[in-house]
Amino acid sequence: MAEQIEALPRNNFSITRVLSLPLLALVLALVLIYVGPPKDPSIDGQFFAPDKLDGYRLHLGLRAIAIVFGLSCFPGGLIGTMLGYLITHNTKLASASMSLLRIGQWAPFVIWWVLVILLFVAPDQQLGRYFFVWTMAIPAVALGVSYHFLCTKHLLRLDLRTSIFASAGQACHRALFISLVLALSVGSVNWVVVSANDHAVRHYVAATVLAFFLFVVNWLNKSGIDHSAASYREILVADLSRSGGAAFWTATLIVVSFIAVWPILNLLGYFRVSPVSVFNVTVTLISGAEIWQDMWASLREMIAGIVFSGTLVLIISGTLLKNSMIRKWTLSILSATFAIPMVLLPAWLGSAFIYNDVTWHAASVACLSFFPLMHTVWALREEPLMCRIFLAADQALPYGFAATLYGQMVMATTGLGFATVVASATVQTEKAFSIFLITFSLLFVLSVILRRLAKKVYFFETSST
């Protein structure tokens, strides 16, 4: 299996090249922190960008992204790699951890920043300067890298150096993704376009900067859609083929252990909600009609966005990517869609095709889910069509949930993201945590269904041929 993967550089220079970007980003973040934010040009400061680009806001936004990326990429990648390396020493634990982290790695994105504040910050306590870095950004990178390291080291049986090399690219991508998520939620004042602050052109400037950065990341780590297709396919196929009998019980034991520790953390004051109160609120919520309406609102927006984006992916893969002359350049450009649509989303808010909250949420899902759909469809281009569709939808599902929650926090009157905002604004911590559990359970159930459908289709097609 491992022999089918594209050869990855294994010399010392390659490892140095891969680690150079996270280390340089960390140094840049520390420099930006030390220098401090730019002066408001309305006071007395001059600025490098023209006023028509809204240069002050652009600078603040890109600076915030750079700081979060720099502070989370190397530490999160290091923690995730070390955690994955330790777990691989026990086969059962590694297999169980893969099953849990496949969905669990997305917890920082589903919890969202409002719930983090409710759980860890007292009403009269002021947030630390880099509160979201250690509560969301570093955990998001560490969990994603740990899962990817387990996939390469435990699942594909690759050597340690190659696993580290492959996981470094994942650290960069995950750090950039969480940085953009936080920039569009916590730091939305620099990005959300409203009538009084309509310098939408700064979003296109930021998209250009991030596109160039992504090209550098993909070149250093060989992590673009084209370069990583072979290894990505091997991971997906190997994950479909592995049995989960022993891993299921080990994973269940891990979950039960966490639940048992929860009341202790609550009594010690490290966790502000008790399991009993959360359970009671959850039962009350699912007994009523409101939470089901919120779930249906979120589901229909996710389905609409993923279907639209998936249709576009199938059209592109069946036309542009069929042409060998332009395939390489097309895939290089498509690799940049990992980040560009996220930055451009606020610029499209209020445009002609986003005329209500439903189309806004669906557009958000379509933008964020395009890259994982494209990546999966291209990697599995030789597999059965339905298998590609089910697995691509499964890979895009977490991005769809993150996009829906983000979209509903910006503009909504219903949905799981809107319900979380309302619970946060009214300081209903137990209710907010219950909505998180319901949301995460919905993500888990949908992912399991899609993965099992893909598994059945894959083995049916392979056995018949």
Buried (B, 14 or more C-beta within 10 A) or exposed (E): EEEEBEEBBEEEEBBEBBBEBBEEBBEBBEEBBEEEEBEEBEEEEEBEBEEEBBBBBBBBBBBBBBBBBBBBBBBBBBBBBBBBBEBBEEEEBBBBBBBBBBBBBBBBBBBBBBBBBBBBBEEEEEEEEBBBBBBBBBBBBBBBBBBBBBBBBBBBEBEEBBBBBBBBBBBBBBBBBBBBBBBBBBBBEBBBBEEEBEBBBBBBBBBEBBBEBBBEBBEBBBBBBBBBBBBBBBBBBBBBEEEBEEBEEBBEEBEEEEEEEBEEBBEEEEBBBBBEBBEEBBEEBEEEEEBEEBBEBBBBBBBBBBBBBBEBBBEBBEEBBEEEEEBEEBBBBBBBBBBBBBBBBBBBBBEEEBEEBBBBBBBBBBBBBBBBBBBBBBBBEEBBEBBBBBBBBBBBBBBBBBBBBBBBBBBBEBBBBBBBBBBBEEEBBBBBBBBBBBBBEBBBEBBEEBBEBBBBBBEEBEEEE
